[in-house]
């Protein structure tokens, strides 16, 4: 089911099964996708990483993720563009910037708890009913339901990723750091660069991240750089030197050492194995 609004607003709801094909719509402006898996053991490939999903797992994707869902047999998909609902412009409403979208170097994922499942099922049903009832209020109704869906996702993601360990307001600092890394990782390579932009000290950032995981703020920068390097090596025609320069390395030797340290193989080996 697809909604097309008067100002290029786009929303797609699709139940994906083995006997139907994933419908790839027309070129979209900054699309975001939520994939909700309804059974265990399904396979999906995101940014050259193979994932085996669990029942009621949700994966959050942006236009920058390289995704292959050709083997998915039982899932629900919500896909929308920036014109329909911009999560950046409405971050004060949904609070997902830097965690569900635009900031996590790992693939953002969470599992819907059994006690929350009915809420998700209800919203999906309301989506279907509203998509079948076009009138002058349809766009506003659909946006309201998407907003509610994202808020539920944000709450659960935070609960399952230790954000409750942070004091009030501190989670917003982490989200903003993640978002800034996503925006500037090609040109800013030190935690101090982001600390200065946020008017925080590097030590403050390190202390906050230590409450969430064992990954340091610097490791978030490095993980985002290596993710971009893998994407370009596999999906672009750029030379290794050009890829290194693209993500902020001045010479190919430094880039190659960084890549091998992070991945255990050289950029050349990775590119050859990815063919």
N, C-alpha and C positions, 0 to 999 in steps of 0.2 A: 504494500500500500504506500502510495506516494502523495505528498502534499506539495503543490507548487503555488507560492503566493504571488501577489501582484508586483512585488519588488524583488523578485528572484529568491524569495524565501523557499527553502527546500527542507523537507523532512521525509525520511523513508523508514518504514517499519517493515521488516521481513522476517518470516519464520523460515529458517534454512533447514532443508531435509536432504536426504541422499537422492531423492528423486526429483529435486528441482535444482536449478542453477542459480548461483549467486548473481543477482542483477547489478551490474556495474552501471550506475547512472551517468549522465553527462558530466562534463568537467564542472567541478564545484569550487566555489570560493572557500578556502580554509575549512574543509569538512572535518568533523569529529565523529567518531564511531564508538558505540558501546556494544560489545558482543557478550551475550548472556548464554552460557552453555547449560543445556538441560539434561545432560547425562555424562557419566564418567568416561574417561579414556579416549576422548576425541583429540585429534592431532591438529595443531595449527602452527604455522611457521611465521615468526615475526622477527624481522631484522636478522635473518639467518640463524635464529634460535628456534629449535623445535620444542614446543610445549605440549604436554599431555594434560588436558584439562580435567577438572573435577566438576561434578554436578553442582549447578548453581554458582559457578565461578563466573565473574565478570571481568573482562579485559577492556581497558580504555585506550583508544588509539587516535592519533592525529594523522594529518595528511602526510607527515614525514615518515611514518612507519611503513616499512615494506612488508606486506602481508600476503600470505597464501592460505586461503581457507577452503581450498578445493576438496579437502578430505573431511570437512566438517559435515556432520549428518543430523545434528539435532541442536539448534541454537536459535536464539532470537537476536535480531540486530536493530539498533536504532542509529540512524545516520542523519546528520543535519549540518547545514552550513552556517557560516558566520552571519549571513543576513537573517536567518531564522532565529538564531539565538547566539549572541557572542558571549562566551563565558568570561572573557577578559573584561569587557565593558560592564558585565553584571557580576563581577566577582564578589561584591559586597552582599549579593543575594545568595550565591551558591557556594562560595568559598572553595572552589576546586582548582584554582590556578596554582601551578607548581606541585600538585600532587596527582590528581587524576589526569590532567592535561598540562602540557608545556612546562616540563621541569623534571620529571623523574627520569634518571638515566636508565633505570631498569624499566621493564614493562609494567605499567601500573595495573595491578590485579587484586581482587579480593573475592571472598566467598560470601554469598548471601546467607545469613543465619536462618535456621528453620523458623524462628519466631518472627522474622521479618519478611519471609517469603510471600505471605498473603498480600502485603502492601505492594510488592513489585508486580504480582499477578493482577492485582486490581488496577494499577495504573496502566498496565499493558492493555487490559480489556477496555479501559476508558479511552485509550489512544485509538483502538480499533473502532469503537463506537463513534468517536468524534470524527475520525477520518471518513466515515461513511455518512456524515451529516453536514455537508457544506452549507455555510451561511456566512453572514457578515462578521460573526463573532468566532468563527472557526480558528483563525490564526491565533487570536488571544488565548483561546481555550487550550490549543495544542502547546503553545509556549508555556502556559501555566503548568501543564502536566509534565513537560520536559524538565522544567525547573524543579518540580517536586521530585522527579526521578533522580536528578543529579544530586540534590540535597541528601536523599537517602544514601546514594552511593558514597558521597563525601563522608557522611557520618560513619558508615561502616568501615571505609578505608582507614580513617583515623583511628577507630577503635582497634583495628587489627594490626596497626603499624605503630603502636606505642605513643601516639600523639597525646593520649590522656596523661602521660607522664610530664608533659610540659604545662607550665602555669598559663593562666589566661593571657592570651595575646602572643605568647611565645611561639605557638605553632605558625602564626602569620609570618614571623621572622624567617622560619625555616622555609615556608612556602615561597616567600619573596626571594630568598637566596636561590632556591631551585629554579625559579622562573628567570632570574637574572643570569644564571649559568646557561640556561637554554638560549637566552638572547645573545650572550657575549662570549661563549666559550672559545670561539675562534680567535678572539683578540685579547681576552683577559684570562691569564693562566694561573694567577695566584689568589689565594684566599683573601689576602690583604686588599686586592683590587675590589672585591665585592664588599668587604667589610667597610671600605671607605665610601662606596656608593650608598651603603645602608646606614652610615653613621654608627657602626658598631665596631667592636674590636674583634680581631681574629680569634682571640681566646673565648669571647662570648659565643661566637658561632660554633667553635669546637665543643664547648660545654653543652650547647643545645643539641648538637648532632649526637653526642655521646649518649644522650638519654633515649635516642630513637634506635640506634643500631651501632654496629662496630665500624661503620664506614665514616671516615672523616670528611670534612668539607672539601679538602683537596682531592680525595678519592672520587667525590662526585664530579668534579671538573674533569679528572682524568678519564672516568668512565664515559662521560659525554663525548670527549674527544675520540676515544677509541671506538665508540659506537658510530660516530660519523665517518671515521676512517674505514670501518668495515663496510658501511653502506656504499661509500664511494668506490672502494676496491671491487665490490661485487657488481654494482649497478651503474657505474660510469665508465667512460672511455679515457678518463684522465690518467696521466702517468703517475707513478709513485711519487716522483718529485713534486708534481702539481698537487697531488692530494695532501702531501705533507705541508706544502705552503698554504693550502686552503684552510687547514685547521691550525695554523699558527707556527709551524716549524720553519726555521730559516734555511735549513739544509736537510738533504735527504738522509744523511747519516744519523742525525739526531732523531729524526722521525722513525727511522728503521729500528734504532735501539729502543725507543719508547714502545713501539708496536710489539717487538719481540719480547720485551719484558712483560707486557700486559697480556699477550696472547700466546706466548710460547713458540711462535714461529714468525718468520720475517714477512713483511708485506708481500713480497714476491711469491713466497710459498702459499700464503693465504689466497692470493688472487688466482693462482694456478689451480688450487684445490676447489675454488668456488665456481670454476667453469662448468 
